[in-house]
Amino acid sequence: MVVGVGIIQLRIHESRSLKGKRGVVKSLIRRTQNEFNISIAEVDGHDNWKQGVVGFAVVGNDRGFVDSKMERILNFVENLHLAEVVNVRREITNYSDMAGRYDGGALSDGFQES
């Protein structure tokens, strides 16, 4: 299993209030979620009406797929032109040690079937 996590720092030039900022961030989140079917949310900057921080996650079974999808998501957000992308952090982690070891009982590292 491969997990990609991204954090996007945004500057919202047209915002004049927290209400205006929330509308921009909600629209960006909704459109991105609808386009890519990912987990995405505002994760910081809640009280700053000119900035927002959005986090998202992508899960797949291939590092190339996850990296490519993350790149497409970042391009999509930039091309929406709802806010300026100021900074991006990305991390991809491979959890291959957990794959393929299920024997119907306890999983490695103390995980249990739920």
Buried (B, 14 or more C-beta within 10 A) or exposed (E): EBBBBBBBBBBBEEBEEEEBBBBBBEEBBEBBBEEBEBEBEBEEBBEBBBBBBBBBBBBBEEBEEBBBBBEEBBEBBBEBEBBEBEEEEBEBEEEEEEEEEEEEEEEEEEEEEE
